[in-house]
Amino acid sequence: MRYLPTCTLLAVILLAVVVNPLSAQPAYRSHPPLRPLPTSSNRPLGPGPTYFVDPAKGADQNPGTQQAPWKTIDHALKQLRPGDTLCLRGGISQYGSL
């Protein structure tokens, strides 16, 4: 019975370390990012044509509109002209040569 207070104390310390409500740090798989993550912009689009890329829902055969975006950045870069705006949706894009 002599070890009961010691075990209780260790359990309290373990809970304080593992379940610390003050440590509201996000959980990362390896390490936190080196710089702050970008935030989305709410500024108005430019006066020229606007095209969209969505790697999850797009297809390169689409016209590049908001309702029917392109899939790849590589395809989009071949279609753009000076003054065009390209909006990138979230997701993982596979691109060849930039």
PEWO-V425151 format. One line per field, one symbol per residue. ss: DSSP state (~ for helix, > for strand, _ for the rest). psi: psi as a letter, one per 40 degrees, with the letter a starting at -180 (. if undefined). A space follows every 10 residues. Layout:
# PEWO-V425151
ss = ???
psi = ???
This chain:
# PEWO-V425151
ss = ___~~~~~~~ ~~~~~~~~__ __________ __________ _________> >>>_______ _________> __~~~~~~~_ ____>>>>__ ________
psi = ededdddddd ddddddddgh eegfhihidc iiidiiiiii ieiiiieaih iihhddeihe eieeiddgii didddddddi iheihhhhii ahhhich.
